[in-house]
C-alpha cells in the first residue's frame, strides 16, 4: 500500500477530475482507518499538489450543504510527473 498522499495524487491520473469528497469516496475502503484520512487533510493535500503544479483547478460548485467544492484535474505534464515518481 502506498502512502495516503501518494494515493491522492495517483487518483488524479485515473479520473478526469475530482474534489476532496470524490477522492475520499474513492479511497475510503483502503485508507478510511488512517488518522490523516479527514476532509481537511485531503483538501490540504490537494492545495499542496496544486501549488506544486501537479494538478489544477477545473471548476467549483456548492454541495447540498452549500459548502464550496473545488474540483481539480491533473494536466498532461502533472499526470506524467505523478506517474514517473509514483508507480502502480
Helices and strands as residue ranges (DSSP letters): H 4-11, H 20-31, H 39-51, E 56-62, E 68-73, H 76-85
